Amino acid sequence: MITKTEEPGQIMTIERHILEEQRHHPEATGVLTQLLYDIALAGKVIASRTVRAGLVEILGQTGDINVQGEMVQKLDRFADLTIYRLNDHTGRLAALVSEEDQYPIPIPEKYPCGKYILLYDPIDGSSNIDYNIPVGTIFAVHRRITAEGPGTLEDTLQPGNNLAAAGYILYGSSTMLVYSTGQGVHGFTLDPQVGEFLLSHPNIRIPDKPAYFSANLGYRSRWSEGVARFTDYLLGAEAESPRLSLRYVGSLAADFHRNLLAGGVYYYPVDTKDSKKPQGKLRLAYEAAPLAFLAEQAGGYASDGTRAILEIQPEVLHQRTPLFIGSRPLVEKAEELIRLHG
């Protein structure tokens, strides 16, 4: 006779998984656990709109321009407000940082301040919203540096090596939440019938044999010599080249997710002819760093072409960076070619 505790295929919800991860940290108070579950709840709310985007007034632009100089999509605004409103009053955060806001977002005075800082891109790849292409939410969690009171700019400007947790929520044919607290990378798929994220991809590791590379080859003529040679290498220009297939949709979370599961490399180098973005396009604190944290936890690596993303000390809130991320040997090959050829 099989008892209940011996039955195969036990259901692991994200709440239960986060609680079990907490046991690896005897000093934990449970605050980070609750914060991660708040983020998962925000993902459910956002997912409920993304799957109905053509039926509700969520498509198109608001007419506003954000701090990045980009048109704000309606779903951007909805996701941004959802994450904020689910986290501003809990007492778990000292401040929030959103791609949509120029400055750190303070906690309202009527609510207590906590010990964590949440940085997030509410909708990554929002230019794809109107075309039913997967988009995502990317988030990073730091422990505050200051002792008490409202969070400061110093609290938000921390290198990726200091991250307490990071992850993303991918809104595609299914909704997935992938996260790490430094104990490996785990993926959960939202079951819409029960309204819960269930463990579907435990202990994700980037495969040793890469399958894909992801880059916008439309910009190839604007890349440096080293990046151009790296692209040729991936396509099979050398005898030992991996000869990878190109896959690129233009949503960072989606392209990263594919290569995380299948093996490969994503890169968005500096556009050498764009004088407005000499440091690259992607944001360091809430795009590159959290995904770099996940990549390294899964056995991969992330670099700006010359140094590890996780080692970069941000100097400004919305600092940009080039990004090479995925299978470690491929990213290190990019560094080698950039070092030799620029």
C-alpha positions in Angstrom: 0.0 0.0 0.0 1.3 3.4 -1.0 1.0 6.1 1.6 0.3 9.8 0.8 3.9 10.7 1.6 5.2 8.0 -0.8 3.1 8.9 -3.8 5.1 9.8 -6.9 4.8 13.2 -8.7 4.3 15.4 -5.7 3.1 18.9 -6.7 5.6 21.6 -5.9 4.1 25.1 -5.9 6.3 28.1 -6.1 5.3 29.1 -2.5 6.4 25.7 -1.2 9.6 25.8 -3.2 10.5 29.2 -1.9 9.9 28.1 1.7 12.1 25.1 1.2 14.8 27.2 -0.3 14.6 29.4 2.8 15.8 26.4 4.9 19.2 26.7 3.2 19.6 30.0 5.1 19.2 29.4 8.9 19.4 33.2 9.5 16.5 33.9 7.1 13.5 35.7 8.6 11.1 34.9 5.8 10.9 38.4 4.4 12.7 37.5 1.1 10.4 34.5 0.8 7.3 36.7 1.1 8.8 39.3 -1.4 9.4 36.6 -4.0 5.8 35.4 -3.6 4.6 39.0 -4.0 6.5 39.1 -7.3 4.9 35.8 -8.4 1.5 37.3 -7.6 2.3 40.3 -9.8 3.2 38.0 -12.6 -0.2 36.3 -12.3 -2.0 39.6 -12.6 0.1 40.8 -15.5 -0.3 37.4 -17.3 -4.1 37.7 -16.9 -3.9 40.8 -19.1 -1.3 39.6 -21.6 -3.3 36.6 -22.6 -6.3 38.9 -23.3 -4.3 41.7 -24.9 -6.4 41.8 -28.0 -9.7 41.8 -26.1 -9.0 44.5 -23.5 -7.6 48.0 -24.0 -4.0 47.0 -23.3 -2.5 47.2 -26.8 -0.8 50.3 -28.2 1.0 53.2 -26.7 0.0 55.6 -24.0 1.4 58.6 -25.8 4.0 59.2 -23.0 7.8 59.0 -23.3 9.7 57.2 -20.4 13.1 58.1 -19.0 14.8 55.9 -21.6 13.3 58.1 -24.4 11.0 55.2 -25.5 7.3 55.3 -26.2 5.4 53.8 -23.2 3.1 50.9 -24.1 -0.1 50.5 -22.3 1.0 47.1 -21.0 4.2 48.7 -19.7 2.2 51.1 -17.6 -0.2 48.4 -16.3 2.7 46.1 -15.4 4.7 48.9 -13.7 1.7 50.0 -11.5 0.9 46.3 -10.7 4.3 45.6 -9.4 4.5 48.8 -7.4 1.0 48.5 -5.9 1.7 44.9 -4.7 4.9 45.9 -3.0 4.7 49.5 -1.8 2.9 48.7 1.5 4.3 45.4 2.6 7.2 46.6 4.8 9.6 44.4 2.9 11.1 47.1 0.7 13.0 50.3 1.3 12.7 51.5 -2.3 11.8 50.3 -5.8 13.6 51.1 -9.1 11.6 50.8 -12.4 12.8 51.2 -16.0 9.9 53.6 -16.4 11.0 56.0 -13.6 14.0 58.4 -13.6 14.6 58.2 -9.9 14.2 55.5 -7.2 10.6 55.1 -6.1 10.2 55.8 -2.4 7.9 53.9 -0.1 5.0 56.0 0.9 5.5 57.6 4.4 2.5 55.9 5.8 4.1 52.5 5.3 7.2 51.0 7.0 10.4 50.5 5.1 12.0 47.1 4.8 15.5 45.8 4.2 15.3 45.0 0.5 15.5 46.9 -2.8 13.5 45.8 -5.8 14.7 46.7 -9.3 12.6 45.7 -12.3 11.9 46.1 -16.0 8.1 45.7 -15.9 7.8 44.6 -19.6 10.9 43.7 -21.4 10.5 43.6 -25.2 7.4 45.8 -25.1 7.8 46.8 -28.8 6.7 43.2 -29.5 3.4 43.5 -27.5 1.2 44.4 -30.5 2.5 41.3 -32.5 1.8 38.5 -30.0 5.5 37.9 -29.5 6.6 36.7 -26.0 7.6 39.5 -23.5 8.8 39.3 -19.9 9.3 41.0 -16.6 12.9 41.0 -15.3 13.6 41.6 -11.6 16.5 41.9 -9.2 16.5 42.0 -5.4 19.3 43.6 -3.3 19.7 43.8 0.5 19.8 47.5 1.4 23.2 48.9 2.4 21.9 51.7 4.7 20.7 50.6 8.2 17.2 52.1 8.3 14.8 54.7 7.0 13.9 55.3 3.3 16.1 53.6 0.7 18.8 55.7 -0.8 20.5 55.9 -4.2 23.5 54.1 -2.6 21.2 51.2 -1.8 20.1 50.9 -5.5 23.6 51.2 -7.0 25.0 47.8 -6.2 27.0 45.3 -8.3 25.3 42.1 -9.4 27.6 40.1 -7.1 25.5 41.5 -4.2 22.2 40.2 -5.5 20.0 38.4 -3.0 17.7 37.1 -5.7 16.9 37.6 -9.4 14.6 36.2 -12.0 12.1 36.8 -14.8 8.6 36.1 -15.7 8.0 35.1 -19.4 4.6 35.7 -20.9 4.3 33.4 -24.0 2.4 30.3 -25.0 2.6 29.6 -21.2 3.6 31.9 -18.4 6.9 30.9 -16.7 8.7 32.3 -13.7 12.4 31.5 -13.4 14.3 32.6 -10.3 17.4 32.0 -8.1 18.4 33.0 -4.6 21.9 31.6 -5.1 21.0 28.0 -4.8 20.6 27.1 -8.4 18.0 28.2 -11.0 14.4 26.9 -11.0 11.5 27.4 -13.4 7.8 27.3 -12.7 4.9 27.2 -15.2 1.6 28.9 -14.3 -1.3 26.5 -14.4 -4.3 28.8 -15.3 -6.8 26.2 -14.1 -5.6 26.4 -10.5 -4.0 29.8 -10.7 -0.6 28.7 -9.3 3.0 28.5 -10.5 4.1 24.8 -10.4 7.7 23.6 -10.5 8.3 22.4 -14.1 12.1 23.0 -14.6 14.0 22.2 -11.4 17.8 22.9 -11.2 18.2 24.3 -14.7 21.7 24.0 -16.1 22.8 25.4 -19.5 23.6 22.4 -21.7 27.3 21.8 -22.5 26.6 21.6 -26.2 25.1 24.9 -27.5 22.4 25.0 -30.0 21.6 28.7 -30.8 22.9 32.2 -30.9 20.7 35.2 -30.6 21.7 38.6 -32.0 20.2 41.3 -34.2 22.3 40.7 -37.3 20.6 43.8 -38.9 23.2 45.8 -37.0 26.2 43.7 -38.0 27.7 46.5 -40.1 27.7 48.8 -37.0 29.6 46.4 -34.7 33.3 46.4 -33.9 35.8 44.1 -35.6 36.0 41.8 -32.7 32.2 41.3 -32.5 32.0 40.8 -36.3 34.7 38.0 -36.0 32.8 36.5 -33.1 29.6 36.3 -35.3 31.6 34.7 -38.1 33.0 32.2 -35.6 29.4 31.2 -34.5 28.4 30.8 -38.1 31.2 28.4 -38.8 34.1 30.5 -40.2 36.7 28.4 -38.3 37.2 24.6 -38.3 36.4 24.4 -34.6 33.4 26.7 -34.8 30.2 25.5 -33.2 28.0 26.3 -36.3 25.0 27.5 -34.3 21.5 28.3 -35.6 20.3 31.9 -35.3 17.2 32.5 -33.2 16.2 36.1 -32.2 12.9 37.6 -31.3 14.0 40.9 -29.7 12.7 40.2 -26.2 15.7 39.8 -24.0 13.9 37.5 -21.5 12.6 35.3 -24.3 15.9 35.0 -26.1 17.8 34.4 -22.8 15.2 31.7 -21.8 15.7 29.8 -25.0 19.4 29.7 -24.6 19.2 28.9 -20.9 17.3 25.7 -21.8 18.9 24.8 -25.1 22.4 26.2 -24.7 23.9 29.1 -26.7 24.7 32.7 -26.4 22.8 36.0 -26.6 24.7 39.2 -27.4 23.8 42.9 -27.8 27.1 44.7 -28.4 27.8 48.4 -28.7 26.5 50.1 -31.8 29.7 51.9 -32.9 27.7 54.3 -35.0 25.2 55.3 -32.3 26.8 58.3 -30.5 23.7 58.5 -28.2 24.4 55.1 -26.6 28.2 54.7 -26.5 27.9 52.3 -23.6 25.4 50.0 -25.2 21.6 49.6 -25.1 20.7 47.2 -22.3 20.3 48.5 -18.7 22.9 47.1 -16.2 21.0 47.0 -12.9 17.6 45.5 -13.9 18.3 43.7 -17.2 21.9 42.5 -17.5 22.8 41.9 -13.9 19.8 39.8 -12.9 20.1 37.6 -16.0 23.9 37.4 -15.4 23.1 36.1 -11.9 20.8 33.4 -13.3 23.4 32.5 -16.0 26.2 31.9 -13.5 23.9 29.9 -11.2 23.1 27.7 -14.2 26.8 27.2 -15.1 27.0 30.0 -17.7 28.6 33.4 -17.8 27.8 37.0 -18.7 30.2 39.7 -19.8 30.2 43.2 -21.3 32.9 42.0 -23.7 35.8 42.7 -21.4 34.7 41.9 -17.8 32.1 40.0 -15.9 28.7 41.8 -15.7 28.3 40.8 -12.0 31.5 42.7 -11.1 30.5 46.0 -12.6 29.8 48.7 -10.1 26.9 50.9 -11.4 27.6 54.6 -11.4 24.1 55.8 -12.4 20.7 54.3 -12.0 19.9 53.6 -15.6 23.4 52.7 -16.7 23.6 50.9 -20.0 26.0 48.1 -21.0 26.8 45.7 -23.8 25.9 42.2 -23.0 27.2 38.7 -24.0 25.5 36.0 -22.0 25.0 32.2 -22.1 27.3 29.3 -22.4 30.6 30.1 -20.7 33.0 28.9 -23.5 31.1 31.1 -26.1 31.1 34.2 -23.9 34.8 33.7 -23.2 35.4 33.4 -26.9 33.7 36.7 -27.5 36.0 38.3 -24.8 39.0 36.8 -26.6 38.1 38.2 -30.0 37.2 41.6 -28.6 40.5 41.7 -26.7 42.4 40.9 -29.9 40.5 42.9 -32.5 38.5 45.5 -30.5 
